[in-house]
Each structure stands twice: as C-alpha cells, then as structure tokens.
Amino acid sequence: MARVLKQIAIYGKGGIGKSTTTSNISAALARDGYTVMQVGCDPKSDSTNTLRGGQYIPTVLETLRENSRVTLEDVVFQGFGGVYCVEAGGPAPVSAARAAASSPPWNSSSCSTCSTS
C-alpha cells in the first residue's frame, strides 16, 4: 500500500499562536508514529525553534546567501520526536523606527505634484 503525503498549512495574522499550534501538531503526529517535516516561514523562526529546545537553525535563504549550492544536510535538522525542521527564512521584521526612516525624504503636503488638495 502506497503512503500518502498529507500537508497542513497554518496561516493568519501575527500573535495568534500559529507557531505554538504548529509545533504541537507536529510533535503529536511524530509521537503517534508519523514522519513529520515542519517548514517554518516566520523570520523569527519560532516554530522550529520550539521543536529544537530553543536552538535556532540556519534558514534556507541565509544558507543560499552564503553558498551557491545547498544540500538537505545544510538546512534540514531534527527536532522533538524526530520532527524534521526547515526554516525558509524571509525578510527581517521592520521596526517602526526603521519604517519611518525609510519613508520618502520629502513632505508630500509641500509638494504640488504630490498634494492631494
């Protein structure tokens, strides 16, 4: 009998417990004998960090920036219950100060081209 691959995706706005929920589902499935791979897409790496007892792993994007060739051994690590952990990586969260600093250097209210009135 062929094994069937099943995929679960959990998404939503920040701060609602996605990483905690995902880590717990992965741990429970692994405990029940399933082979589980969790791919984290959060720049903070919360979900795989939890499964690895607080140990962060390099992201795929970080590894690609450093090396032109990436192997599974470079980016797949085992966590709690044998769960395979991968972090895709992504842009670093932008602080409010950095976001304000990167706004246009002109004041749109003093620019006749940009003015909305």
C-alpha positions in Angstrom: 0.0 0.0 0.0 1.4 3.4 -1.0 2.0 6.0 1.6 0.0 9.2 1.1 1.7 12.6 1.7 -0.5 15.0 3.6 0.2 18.7 4.0 -1.2 21.1 6.6 -0.8 24.8 6.3 -1.5 27.2 9.1 -1.6 30.9 8.5 -3.0 34.1 9.9 -2.2 37.4 11.4 0.7 37.8 13.9 0.3 36.9 17.5 -2.5 34.4 17.3 -0.4 31.3 18.2 0.4 29.8 14.8 3.9 28.7 15.8 2.8 27.1 19.0 -0.1 25.3 17.4 2.0 24.1 14.5 4.8 22.8 16.8 2.3 21.0 19.0 0.6 19.3 16.0 4.0 18.2 14.6 5.1 16.9 18.0 1.8 15.0 18.4 1.9 13.4 14.9 5.5 12.4 15.4 4.7 10.8 18.8 1.9 8.9 17.0 4.5 7.4 14.6 4.2 9.7 11.6 7.2 11.1 9.8 6.8 14.9 10.0 8.6 17.8 8.4 7.8 21.3 9.6 8.7 24.1 7.3 8.7 27.5 9.1 8.3 30.7 7.2 8.5 33.2 10.0 11.5 35.5 10.1 11.7 34.9 13.8 12.0 31.0 13.3 9.6 30.5 16.3 8.1 27.2 15.3 11.3 25.2 14.6 13.0 26.9 17.5 10.3 25.5 19.8 10.8 22.0 18.4 14.6 22.2 18.9 14.6 23.3 22.5 15.5 26.9 21.8 18.2 26.1 19.2 17.9 28.2 16.1 18.8 26.7 12.7 20.1 28.4 9.6 17.4 29.4 7.1 17.4 28.3 3.5 17.7 31.9 2.4 20.6 32.6 4.8 22.4 29.4 3.5 21.8 30.4 -0.1 23.3 33.8 0.5 26.4 32.2 1.9 26.7 29.3 -0.6 25.8 28.8 -4.2 24.8 25.2 -3.6 22.7 24.0 -0.7 22.2 20.4 0.4 19.5 18.9 2.6 22.0 18.4 5.3 22.6 22.2 5.3 19.0 23.1 6.0 17.1 20.1 7.5 17.6 19.4 11.2 15.8 17.1 13.6 13.8 18.4 16.5 11.5 16.9 19.2 10.3 13.4 18.4 12.3 13.3 15.2 10.4 16.0 13.5 12.4 17.3 10.5 12.7 21.1 10.8 13.4 23.6 8.0 13.2 27.4 8.1 12.6 29.0 4.8 13.6 32.5 6.1 12.3 35.8 4.9 12.7 39.5 5.4 13.6 40.6 8.8 10.7 42.3 10.7 10.8 46.0 10.2 10.7 48.1 13.3 8.6 51.2 13.4 11.7 53.4 13.6 13.2 51.8 10.5 9.9 52.0 8.6 9.7 55.8 9.5 13.3 56.3 8.5 12.7 54.7 5.1 9.8 56.9 4.2 10.2 59.4 1.4 12.6 62.3 2.2 10.1 64.9 1.0 6.9 66.2 2.7 4.1 65.4 0.3 2.0 68.3 1.7 4.6 70.8 0.5 4.9 69.3 -3.0 2.4 70.5 -5.6 2.8 67.3 -7.6 2.1 65.1 -4.5 -0.5 67.2 -2.9 -4.0 65.7 -2.6 -5.8 69.0 -2.2 
